[in-house]
Amino acid sequence: MPDTLSLMSSLRDVASRINADADVDTLLHSLIDLACHHGSWDLGAIMSVDIAHGYALVIARRDPTLLKRALADRWELATSPALVALQRNEPVYIRDALETTEFLGYRREAPERGYRTVLVLPMASCDAEGRPMVLVVSARKVVDVAPEHLAFMELLVHLGAIAIERAHRQRAQQAAAEQLRRVLSVQGAMLQEVLVGGSMDTLTGMLADLLDSPVLVIDFYGGELLASRPAVEGLDGAAWRALLDGETGRQMRETAREAIARHASRRVRFALPGGVPLTADVEPLAVDGDTVGALLSFGERAEGDLQALAIESAKFAMSVQLMRSVIRFRAETRTLTELFFEIVERRWRDEQDIVERSRRLGIALGAPMRLLVVDYPRREGPALDRSAECHRTVGLIAAQHKLTSHPVTVGGGLVCLLPEDDQRPLASVNAFARQLCGALTPLFGGEPTLVVSDCVAGLAELANEWDRCWRMIRVARSFGKTGALSVPDLGPLPMLMGAADSPDVRAFITGTIGPIVEYDASHRASYLDTLAIYIRHGCRSQACADAMGLHVTTLRYRLSRISDLFGIDVETPERRFAVELALQLHNLLEGSAPVAAAERAH
């Protein structure tokens, strides 16, 4: 072994060589050469310790043997001193590998490779995958390692670890610079694509390149799902597209929307057919503060400022692109909605002007048509604008039934203008209504109410038919009926509601029960409910008292007060019919629930 002076003089060469090597792989081999040359060792290697899998792996080696042969490059940690050196954070010295009883792997290999003494030194650095490393050197003869020589080897390893960490930092900086260049390049290309009105498919592909992962863009207004490449291993593009076009796509759209609405964790898990797990990071796409879409990136997301910059660039580009379709949809919808309400509220002056305006929107109001009125179910919580998805659903289902449909947004519902065709039976329109009801139910989390009108022609008939359909919707609401309905489903109540708005009917209601209505309103009494429940139970005191949870004497007292205060007597059939009819018409005009609701309230 070299003396102390020789070891110290070697440090200058060691430092110079290590400082000159910037590449990690070159640096590792230089470190082995320096250790063997200045430390008078014959063989050397650097090993990564994969603790998770229980192996030590050779990543750099020096073996000057002229005879080429296959060498082991993976050692079980149970037979390797590498783990011991790392755990103790000190060198492991094997004076004679032929005689060691602790490290049998070296004892087997020593005769084959012709070495005797082995020194294993832990390194205060890791490889590119974050695994700790050790330097292993060996001599062909038995060597006694002096303390100063051991100190030299430890100093050499320490200098090497510093250089390796510096090389890792340089590599990370170069990678970050390259990623920044790529992000800026893709960002510029995306913005250029947006400015020239490029397609959403092209932008989605650019997003996948920018984020280096499969992405999915969900357009809440148009209901479209735009995918870059399959996010599930083993699926080709066609199979992935089929999943998105089916129930899986609808569930992913709803899950993403709910995660954004709840401001929940943006890391969302989806359940695919067959139990295949799939997770994605969900980012909202907004226009004027309204969420109009979602950006889903699959796989593990890298952290850091550059990734955040890439995400924000992607969101901005997609939001701008979606803004065009949102503005176009809102403008078209607003124009058609304003025209429709101008008709049904009978605010037009020149019928021909209305017909011409509708023709420019692609609707022939002078031709026979039917109305399909859709009342969305009421849900608690903030209302979500799903008009665009509803319009798209109407268009898809109408195309399946070979129907021409013009959807019109009307507050909490939708009206479909369906041009009449003599060759098409009414049954096909009813089938369209039932299928549309089934498609909208999962969208709103509840079944809507749909009513198909009679065939109408002209503005006046259209306005009248709208009133009739809306009366049916009100009756359906009162009775809690949903689904695709027709007049027989609701009985004569829609007809009565139409007649109840006449002055004569209102005068009849006022003259019959008007004083009770006024008294209840001013005194917070419930005489009207008591009278309604009493008539509903056939004027039987005990049955009515049981329904209201009263003692029969208390009920009789209330009935006597009604007779004394308002002069109402329901003991004769004619008088009873008049009061019951007035109660029903009053409920219809006020839009209140039927008498059964009042009974439940008591």
MIDO-809658 format. One record per residue (C-alpha): x, y, z; residue number from 1; residue in three letters. Coordinates in steps of 0.05 Angstrom, whole numbers, plus 5000, padded with zeros to 4 digits. Layout:
% residues N
REC     X     Y     Z  resi  resn
REC     X     Y     Z   NUM   ALA
...
//
This chain:
% residues 602
REC     X     Y     Z  resi  resn
REC  5000  5000  5000     1   MET
REC  5025  5071  4986     2   PRO
REC  5053  5112  5043     3   ASP
REC  5018  5172  5074     4   THR
REC  5056  5224  5033     5   LEU
REC  5039  5188  4968     6   SER
REC  4965  5184  4988     7   LEU
REC  4962  5258  5004     8   MET
REC  4996  5277  4939     9   SER
REC  4945  5236  4902    10   SER
REC  4888  5279  4927    11   LEU
REC  4904  5335  4877    12   ARG
REC  4897  5287  4819    13   ASP
REC  4833  5258  4850    14   VAL
REC  4802  5326  4859    15   ALA
REC  4820  5349  4789    16   SER
REC  4793  5286  4756    17   ARG
REC  4728  5286  4795    18   ILE
REC  4717  5360  4782    19   ASN
REC  4728  5351  4707    20   ALA
REC  4675  5297  4699    21   ASP
REC  4605  5326  4694    22   ALA
REC  4567  5265  4669    23   ASP
REC  4545  5218  4724    24   VAL
REC  4563  5153  4687    25   ASP
REC  4632  5179  4669    26   THR
REC  4641  5204  4740    27   LEU
REC  4626  5135  4769    28   LEU
REC  4677  5100  4726    29   HIS
REC  4729  5154  4741    30   SER
REC  4717  5145  4815    31   LEU
REC  4731  5070  4809    32   ILE
REC  4794  5082  4768    33   ASP
REC  4820  5133  4818    34   LEU
REC  4806  5087  4876    35   ALA
REC  4842  5029  4843    36   CYS
REC  4900  5071  4817    37   HIS
REC  4916  5113  4878    38   HIS
REC  4894  5061  4929    39   GLY
REC  4931  5004  4895    40   SER
REC  4869  4961  4887    41   TRP
REC  4862  4912  4829    42   ASP
REC  4786  4909  4820    43   LEU
REC  4730  4957  4834    44   GLY
REC  4655  4969  4826    45   ALA
REC  4600  5016  4848    46   ILE
REC  4535  4983  4869    47   MET
REC  4464  5010  4880    48   SER
REC  4428  4980  4939    49   VAL
REC  4355  4965  4923    50   ASP
REC  4329  4954  4993    51   ILE
REC  4256  4947  4971    52   ALA
REC  4272  4886  4927    53   HIS
REC  4330  4858  4968    54   GLY
REC  4386  4864  4917    55   TYR
REC  4451  4901  4907    56   ALA
REC  4461  4919  4833    57   LEU
REC  4528  4934  4798    58   VAL
REC  4522  4999  4759    59   ILE
REC  4596  5011  4744    60   ALA
REC  4655  4963  4743    61   ARG
REC  4731  4960  4733    62   ARG
REC  4760  4891  4717    63   ASP
REC  4826  4893  4678    64   PRO
REC  4826  4818  4667    65   THR
REC  4840  4804  4594    66   LEU
REC  4797  4742  4592    67   LEU
REC  4725  4764  4581    68   LYS
REC  4673  4726  4620    69   ARG
REC  4603  4734  4648    70   ALA
REC  4604  4768  4716    71   LEU
REC  4549  4771  4767    72   ALA
REC  4517  4840  4769    73   ASP
REC  4462  4827  4821    74   ARG
REC  4473  4804  4892    75   TRP
REC  4424  4785  4945    76   GLU
REC  4431  4833  5004    77   LEU
REC  4431  4773  5050    78   ALA
REC  4500  4753  5022    79   THR
REC  4527  4823  5009    80   SER
REC  4564  4870  5057    81   PRO
REC  4534  4930  5021    82   ALA
REC  4473  4934  5066    83   LEU
REC  4517  4926  5128    84   VAL
REC  4561  4984  5106    85   ALA
REC  4501  5029  5094    86   LEU
REC  4466  5011  5159    87   GLN
REC  4529  5022  5200    88   ARG
REC  4552  5081  5157    89   ASN
REC  4623  5054  5160    90   GLU
REC  4669  5013  5116    91   PRO
REC  4666  4937  5116    92   VAL
REC  4735  4905  5112    93   TYR
REC  4741  4832  5090    94   ILE
REC  4814  4813  5099    95   ARG
REC  4810  4747  5062    96   ASP
REC  4748  4731  5021    97   ALA
REC  4770  4658  5015    98   LEU
REC  4762  4649  5090    99   GLU
REC  4702  4693  5106   100   THR
REC  4643  4658  5139   101   THR
REC  4597  4719  5140   102   GLU
REC  4594  4738  5066   103   PHE
REC  4588  4672  5028   104   LEU
REC  4576  4706  4961   105   GLY
REC  4646  4735  4961   106   TYR
REC  4674  4669  4985   107   ARG
REC  4644  4634  4924   108   ARG
REC  4666  4688  4874   109   GLU
REC  4736  4701  4901   110   ALA
REC  4768  4638  4870   111   PRO
REC  4735  4651  4803   112   GLU
REC  4758  4723  4797   113   ARG
REC  4823  4716  4836   114   GLY
REC  4816  4767  4892   115   TYR
REC  4827  4762  4967   116   ARG
REC  4818  4827  5005   117   THR
REC  4753  4867  4997   118   VAL
REC  4735  4937  5022   119   LEU
REC  4663  4963  5019   120   VAL
REC  4653  5037  5031   121   LEU
REC  4584  5071  5038   122   PRO
REC  4574  5133  4994   123   MET
REC  4534  5193  5017   124   ALA
REC  4498  5197  4950   125   SER
REC  4446  5161  4909   126   CYS
REC  4439  5138  4838   127   ASP
REC  4390  5168  4787   128   ALA
REC  4332  5128  4818   129   GLU
REC  4346  5150  4889   130   GLY
REC  4379  5086  4913   131   ARG
REC  4439  5090  4960   132   PRO
REC  4507  5068  4932   133   MET
REC  4570  5035  4957   134   VAL
REC  4641  5031  4929   135   LEU
REC  4672  4961  4929   136   VAL
REC  4747  4951  4916   137   VAL
REC  4787  4887  4921   138   SER
REC  4859  4863  4917   139   ALA
REC  4887  4798  4887   140   ARG
REC  4928  4786  4950   141   LYS
REC  4914  4793  5023   142   VAL
REC  4925  4866  5044   143   VAL
REC  4926  4898  5113   144   ASP
REC  4893  4966  5106   145   VAL
REC  4927  5019  5148   146   ALA
REC  4885  5073  5182   147   PRO
REC  4914  5128  5138   148   GLU
REC  4897  5088  5076   149   HIS
REC  4826  5077  5100   150   LEU
REC  4820  5151  5114   151   ALA
REC  4844  5165  5043   152   PHE
REC  4792  5118  5013   153   MET
REC  4737  5150  5055   154   GLU
REC  4760  5220  5032   155   LEU
REC  4760  5197  4960   156   LEU
REC  4689  5169  4967   157   VAL
REC  4667  5234  5001   158   HIS
REC  4695  5277  4944   159   LEU
REC  4661  5230  4895   160   GLY
REC  4594  5236  4931   161   ALA
REC  4599  5312  4928   162   ILE
REC  4613  5309  4853   163   ALA
REC  4556  5260  4841   164   ILE
REC  4506  5304  4878   165   GLU
REC  4531  5363  4837   166   ARG
REC  4521  5323  4773   167   ALA
REC  4451  5304  4795   168   HIS
REC  4434  5377  4807   169   ARG
REC  4462  5396  4739   170   GLN
REC  4422  5341  4706   171   ARG
REC  4359  5364  4743   172   ALA
REC  4372  5436  4721   173   GLN
REC  4382  5414  4649   174   GLN
REC  4318  5373  4652   175   ALA
REC  4280  5431  4682   176   ALA
REC  4307  5478  4628   177   ALA
REC  4288  5428  4574   178   GLU
REC  4219  5420  4605   179   GLN
REC  4211  5496  4608   180   LEU
REC  4231  5502  4535   181   ARG
REC  4181  5447  4517   182   ARG
REC  4126  5478  4558   183   VAL
REC  4137  5547  4527   184   LEU
REC  4140  5516  4458   185   SER
REC  4075  5476  4466   186   VAL
REC  4042  5535  4500   187   GLN
REC  4059  5580  4441   188   GLY
REC  4033  5528  4392   189   ALA
REC  3969  5519  4433   190   MET
REC  3955  5594  4435   191   LEU
REC  3968  5599  4361   192   GLN
REC  3919  5542  4349   193   GLU
REC  3867  5578  4392   194   VAL
REC  3877  5644  4357   195   LEU
REC  3867  5613  4288   196   VAL
REC  3805  5576  4312   197   GLY
REC  3836  5507  4311   198   GLY
REC  3799  5443  4328   199   SER
REC  3789  5416  4399   200   MET
REC  3819  5349  4377   201   ASP
REC  3884  5382  4358   202   THR
REC  3887  5421  4423   203   LEU
REC  3873  5358  4463   204   THR
REC  3932  5323  4430   205   GLY
REC  3977  5383  4447   206   MET
REC  3953  5380  4519   207   LEU
REC  3975  5307  4524   208   ALA
REC  4044  5327  4499   209   ASP
REC  4047  5386  4546   210   LEU
REC  4027  5346  4609   211   LEU
REC  4062  5283  4586   212   ASP
REC  4001  5241  4604   213   SER
REC  3934  5220  4574   214   PRO
REC  3882  5275  4580   215   VAL
REC  3807  5281  4574   216   LEU
REC  3771  5347  4562   217   VAL
REC  3697  5349  4582   218   ILE
REC  3653  5402  4551   219   ASP
REC  3595  5412  4599   220   PHE
REC  3558  5456  4550   221   TYR
REC  3563  5411  4490   222   GLY
REC  3567  5346  4529   223   GLY
REC  3628  5323  4489   224   GLU
REC  3687  5283  4516   225   LEU
REC  3751  5295  4478   226   LEU
REC  3807  5245  4492   227   ALA
REC  3880  5246  4471   228   SER
REC  3899  5173  4478   229   ARG
REC  3873  5114  4520   230   PRO
REC  3883  5124  4595   231   ALA
REC  3876  5049  4608   232   VAL
REC  3930  4999  4590   233   GLU
REC  3908  4946  4540   234   GLY
REC  3854  4989  4508   235   LEU
REC  3861  5015  4437   236   ASP
REC  3833  5081  4414   237   GLY
REC  3767  5051  4389   238   ALA
REC  3754  5014  4455   239   ALA
REC  3770  5076  4496   240   TRP
REC  3724  5118  4452   241   ARG
REC  3668  5066  4461   242   ALA
REC  3675  5071  4536   243   LEU
REC  3671  5147  4535   244   LEU
REC  3610  5146  4490   245   ASP
REC  3572  5100  4537   246   GLY
REC  3550  5099  4609   247   GLU
REC  3623  5103  4633   248   THR
REC  3632  5170  4599   249   GLY
REC  3568  5197  4630   250   ARG
REC  3590  5176  4699   251   GLN
REC  3659  5207  4689   252   MET
REC  3626  5272  4667   253   ARG
REC  3580  5273  4729   254   GLU
REC  3636  5254  4777   255   THR
REC  3681  5310  4750   256   ALA
REC  3624  5360  4754   257   ARG
REC  3607  5341  4826   258   GLU
REC  3680  5344  4848   259   ALA
REC  3686  5415  4820   260   ILE
REC  3619  5437  4850   261   ALA
REC  3638  5411  4919   262   ARG
REC  3708  5441  4916   263   HIS
REC  3730  5371  4938   264   ALA
REC  3797  5338  4927   265   SER
REC  3813  5344  4853   266   ARG
REC  3843  5274  4854   267   ARG
REC  3783  5233  4831   268   VAL
REC  3776  5157  4826   269   ARG
REC  3731  5128  4772   270   PHE
REC  3700  5059  4770   271   ALA
REC  3708  5026  4701   272   LEU
REC  3674  4962  4678   273   PRO
REC  3707  4901  4706   274   GLY
REC  3732  4939  4767   275   GLY
REC  3791  4970  4730   276   VAL
REC  3818  5027  4774   277   PRO
REC  3828  5095  4742   278   LEU
REC  3847  5160  4776   279   THR
REC  3854  5230  4747   280   ALA
REC  3868  5301  4769   281   ASP
REC  3808  5345  4754   282   VAL
REC  3816  5419  4738   283   GLU
REC  3756  5465  4723   284   PRO
REC  3751  5503  4658   285   LEU
REC  3714  5569  4668   286   ALA
REC  3686  5625  4626   287   VAL
REC  3664  5690  4660   288   ASP
REC  3664  5654  4727   289   GLY
REC  3619  5597  4702   290   ASP
REC  3647  5527  4699   291   THR
REC  3638  5504  4627   292   VAL
REC  3683  5443  4626   293   GLY
REC  3736  5401  4660   294   ALA
REC  3807  5380  4644   295   LEU
REC  3826  5310  4668   296   LEU
REC  3898  5286  4668   297   SER
REC  3910  5213  4683   298   PHE
REC  3969  5180  4717   299   GLY
REC  4014  5208  4771   300   GLU
REC  4023  5283  4765   301   ARG
REC  4092  5312  4773   302   ALA
REC  4099  5367  4824   303   GLU
REC  4134  5434  4816   304   GLY
REC  4126  5504  4787   305   ASP
REC  4135  5481  4715   306   LEU
REC  4079  5430  4721   307   GLN
REC  4035  5483  4752   308   ALA
REC  4052  5530  4694   309   LEU
REC  4035  5475  4645   310   ALA
REC  3968  5462  4678   311   ILE
REC  3950  5536  4679   312   GLU
REC  3970  5543  4606   313   SER
REC  3927  5483  4588   314   ALA
REC  3867  5510  4627   315   LYS
REC  3873  5579  4595   316   PHE
REC  3878  5552  4524   317   ALA
REC  3819  5504  4533   318   MET
REC  3776  5556  4568   319   SER
REC  3787  5605  4510   320   VAL
REC  3769  5551  4461   321   GLN
REC  3706  5531  4499   322   LEU
REC  3687  5604  4506   323   MET
REC  3672  5607  4432   324   ARG
REC  3622  5550  4435   325   SER
REC  3592  5578  4499   326   VAL
REC  3582  5647  4469   327   ILE
REC  3552  5618  4406   328   ARG
REC  3505  5572  4444   329   PHE
REC  3482  5628  4491   330   ARG
REC  3469  5676  4434   331   ALA
REC  3429  5625  4394   332   GLU
REC  3391  5601  4455   333   THR
REC  3375  5671  4479   334   ARG
REC  3350  5692  4411   335   THR
REC  3304  5632  4403   336   LEU
REC  3280  5636  4475   337   THR
REC  3262  5710  4468   338   GLU
REC  3224  5696  4403   339   LEU
REC  3186  5638  4435   340   PHE
REC  3164  5679  4495   341   PHE
REC  3144  5736  4451   342   GLU
REC  3096  5687  4417   343   ILE
REC  3068  5651  4478   344   VAL
REC  3059  5716  4517   345   GLU
REC  3024  5744  4455   346   ARG
REC  3069  5806  4451   347   ARG
REC  3076  5808  4376   348   TRP
REC  3044  5861  4332   349   ARG
REC  3062  5836  4263   350   ASP
REC  3052  5761  4255   351   GLU
REC  3090  5761  4189   352   GLN
REC  3150  5792  4223   353   ASP
REC  3151  5736  4274   354   ILE
REC  3146  5684  4220   355   VAL
REC  3204  5715  4181   356   GLU
REC  3248  5719  4243   357   ARG
REC  3234  5646  4260   358   SER
REC  3250  5626  4188   359   ARG
REC  3319  5658  4195   360   ARG
REC  3329  5613  4255   361   LEU
REC  3310  5552  4214   362   GLY
REC  3239  5544  4242   363   ILE
REC  3175  5546  4200   364   ALA
REC  3123  5572  4249   365   LEU
REC  3069  5574  4195   366   GLY
REC  3073  5498  4186   367   ALA
REC  3038  5447  4232   368   PRO
REC  3080  5426  4292   369   MET
REC  3076  5396  4361   370   ARG
REC  3105  5419  4427   371   LEU
REC  3143  5374  4474   372   LEU
REC  3146  5410  4541   373   VAL
REC  3199  5385  4590   374   VAL
REC  3198  5406  4663   375   ASP
REC  3263  5390  4699   376   TYR
REC  3260  5358  4768   377   PRO
REC  3273  5403  4827   378   ARG
REC  3337  5390  4865   379   ARG
REC  3366  5419  4929   380   GLU
REC  3431  5457  4927   381   GLY
REC  3459  5505  4874   382   PRO
REC  3427  5498  4806   383   ALA
REC  3473  5475  4750   384   LEU
REC  3463  5499  4680   385   ASP
REC  3453  5436  4639   386   ARG
REC  3417  5468  4581   387   SER
REC  3473  5454  4532   388   ALA
REC  3475  5380  4551   389   GLU
REC  3399  5376  4546   390   CYS
REC  3400  5408  4476   391   HIS
REC  3453  5358  4454   392   ARG
REC  3414  5300  4483   393   THR
REC  3351  5323  4447   394   VAL
REC  3389  5327  4381   395   GLY
REC  3420  5257  4389   396   LEU
REC  3354  5223  4407   397   ILE
REC  3314  5261  4354   398   ALA
REC  3364  5238  4301   399   ALA
REC  3353  5166  4324   400   GLN
REC  3277  5174  4313   401   HIS
REC  3288  5213  4248   402   LYS
REC  3254  5274  4277   403   LEU
REC  3269  5348  4266   404   THR
REC  3273  5383  4333   405   SER
REC  3284  5455  4354   406   HIS
REC  3299  5457  4429   407   PRO
REC  3283  5522  4466   408   VAL
REC  3307  5536  4537   409   THR
REC  3251  5561  4582   410   VAL
REC  3275  5573  4653   411   GLY
REC  3273  5508  4691   412   GLY
REC  3254  5468  4630   413   GLY
REC  3256  5458  4556   414   LEU
REC  3208  5461  4498   415   VAL
REC  3220  5421  4434   416   CYS
REC  3187  5447  4371   417   LEU
REC  3172  5385  4329   418   LEU
REC  3150  5399  4257   419   PRO
REC  3091  5353  4240   420   GLU
REC  3097  5301  4186   421   ASP
REC  3034  5268  4158   422   ASP
REC  3073  5204  4146   423   GLN
REC  3096  5200  4219   424   ARG
REC  3048  5171  4271   425   PRO
REC  3038  5204  4339   426   LEU
REC  3067  5140  4370   427   ALA
REC  3136  5157  4344   428   SER
REC  3133  5225  4379   429   VAL
REC  3111  5191  4444   430   ASN
REC  3168  5141  4437   431   ALA
REC  3216  5200  4428   432   PHE
REC  3188  5232  4492   433   ALA
REC  3197  5168  4532   434   ARG
REC  3268  5157  4509   435   GLN
REC  3285  5230  4523   436   LEU
REC  3256  5223  4593   437   CYS
REC  3301  5163  4606   438   GLY
REC  3362  5200  4580   439   ALA
REC  3350  5263  4621   440   LEU
REC  3335  5226  4687   441   THR
REC  3408  5208  4704   442   PRO
REC  3430  5277  4681   443   LEU
REC  3387  5311  4735   444   PHE
REC  3386  5256  4787   445   GLY
REC  3310  5252  4781   446   GLY
REC  3255  5240  4730   447   GLU
REC  3231  5301  4691   448   PRO
REC  3159  5313  4670   449   THR
REC  3144  5313  4595   450   LEU
REC  3079  5332  4559   451   VAL
REC  3066  5325  4484   452   VAL
REC  3017  5375  4454   453   SER
REC  2966  5369  4400   454   ASP
REC  2984  5389  4329   455   CYS
REC  2981  5465  4321   456   VAL
REC  2991  5515  4265   457   ALA
REC  3000  5590  4272   458   GLY
REC  3021  5635  4329   459   LEU
REC  2954  5638  4365   460   ALA
REC  2946  5563  4367   461   GLU
REC  3018  5554  4390   462   LEU
REC  3007  5603  4448   463   ALA
REC  2942  5568  4469   464   ASN
REC  2974  5500  4466   465   GLU
REC  3032  5524  4508   466   TRP
REC  2983  5547  4561   467   ASP
REC  2948  5480  4560   468   ARG
REC  3013  5441  4565   469   CYS
REC  3037  5485  4622   470   TRP
REC  2971  5473  4659   471   ARG
REC  2984  5398  4653   472   MET
REC  3054  5409  4681   473   ILE
REC  3024  5446  4741   474   ARG
REC  2975  5390  4754   475   VAL
REC  3030  5338  4748   476   ALA
REC  3071  5376  4799   477   ARG
REC  3013  5379  4847   478   SER
REC  3002  5304  4844   479   PHE
REC  3076  5287  4843   480   GLY
REC  3072  5255  4774   481   LYS
REC  3133  5251  4730   482   THR
REC  3153  5219  4664   483   GLY
REC  3122  5225  4595   484   ALA
REC  3049  5243  4608   485   LEU
REC  2985  5252  4567   486   SER
REC  2916  5280  4583   487   VAL
REC  2887  5212  4605   488   PRO
REC  2943  5206  4656   489   ASP
REC  2918  5269  4692   490   LEU
REC  2843  5265  4683   491   GLY
REC  2798  5327  4674   492   PRO
REC  2840  5374  4717   493   LEU
REC  2877  5408  4660   494   PRO
REC  2810  5425  4627   495   MET
REC  2784  5452  4693   496   LEU
REC  2847  5494  4702   497   MET
REC  2834  5524  4633   498   GLY
REC  2764  5542  4653   499   ALA
REC  2782  5566  4722   500   ALA
REC  2814  5631  4696   501   ASP
REC  2747  5658  4671   502   SER
REC  2714  5716  4710   503   PRO
REC  2650  5675  4722   504   ASP
REC  2689  5618  4754   505   VAL
REC  2729  5666  4798   506   ARG
REC  2665  5699  4820   507   ALA
REC  2636  5630  4838   508   PHE
REC  2697  5614  4880   509   ILE
REC  2696  5681  4915   510   THR
REC  2621  5676  4930   511   GLY
REC  2627  5605  4957   512   THR
REC  2691  5602  4999   513   ILE
REC  2720  5672  4991   514   GLY
REC  2704  5695  5062   515   PRO
REC  2738  5633  5091   516   ILE
REC  2801  5645  5049   517   VAL
REC  2805  5718  5073   518   GLU
REC  2792  5699  5146   519   TYR
REC  2846  5645  5146   520   ASP
REC  2896  5693  5114   521   ALA
REC  2884  5749  5164   522   SER
REC  2875  5707  5227   523   HIS
REC  2924  5650  5211   524   ARG
REC  2867  5601  5219   525   ALA
REC  2856  5535  5183   526   SER
REC  2781  5533  5173   527   TYR
REC  2789  5521  5097   528   LEU
REC  2832  5460  5109   529   ASP
REC  2784  5433  5161   530   THR
REC  2725  5441  5112   531   LEU
REC  2764  5408  5055   532   ALA
REC  2784  5347  5097   533   ILE
REC  2713  5340  5125   534   TYR
REC  2684  5337  5054   535   ILE
REC  2739  5291  5031   536   ARG
REC  2718  5241  5085   537   HIS
REC  2645  5242  5064   538   GLY
REC  2625  5290  5119   539   CYS
REC  2638  5236  5171   540   ARG
REC  2659  5269  5235   541   SER
REC  2698  5212  5267   542   GLN
REC  2738  5195  5204   543   ALA
REC  2755  5268  5194   544   CYS
REC  2776  5277  5267   545   ALA
REC  2821  5216  5263   546   ASP
REC  2854  5241  5199   547   ALA
REC  2868  5309  5231   548   MET
REC  2888  5281  5298   549   GLY
REC  2832  5318  5335   550   LEU
REC  2779  5298  5384   551   HIS
REC  2712  5292  5350   552   VAL
REC  2683  5346  5397   553   THR
REC  2737  5395  5375   554   THR
REC  2721  5380  5303   555   LEU
REC  2646  5392  5313   556   ARG
REC  2662  5458  5347   557   TYR
REC  2703  5480  5287   558   ARG
REC  2647  5460  5239   559   LEU
REC  2597  5500  5280   560   SER
REC  2643  5561  5278   561   ARG
REC  2648  5554  5202   562   ILE
REC  2572  5553  5198   563   SER
REC  2563  5612  5245   564   ASP
REC  2618  5656  5214   565   LEU
REC  2609  5641  5140   566   PHE
REC  2539  5610  5134   567   GLY
REC  2567  5548  5099   568   ILE
REC  2526  5485  5105   569   ASP
REC  2549  5420  5071   570   VAL
REC  2494  5374  5096   571   GLU
REC  2455  5375  5031   572   THR
REC  2485  5342  4969   573   PRO
REC  2476  5404  4925   574   GLU
REC  2510  5449  4974   575   ARG
REC  2565  5399  4988   576   ARG
REC  2580  5393  4912   577   PHE
REC  2584  5468  4905   578   ALA
REC  2634  5476  4962   579   VAL
REC  2676  5417  4939   580   GLU
REC  2679  5445  4868   581   LEU
REC  2699  5513  4894   582   ALA
REC  2754  5482  4936   583   LEU
REC  2782  5443  4876   584   GLN
REC  2781  5504  4831   585   LEU
REC  2813  5546  4885   586   HIS
REC  2869  5495  4892   587   ASN
REC  2880  5494  4817   588   LEU
REC  2884  5569  4811   589   LEU
REC  2930  5577  4870   590   GLU
REC  2975  5521  4845   591   GLY
REC  2971  5487  4913   592   SER
REC  2971  5414  4927   593   ALA
REC  2906  5375  4929   594   PRO
REC  2866  5366  4993   595   VAL
REC  2907  5305  5011   596   ALA
REC  2967  5349  5023   597   ALA
REC  2929  5391  5073   598   ALA
REC  2906  5327  5107   599   GLU
REC  2979  5305  5114   600   ARG
REC  2997  5372  5143   601   ALA
REC  2951  5360  5201   602   HIS
//
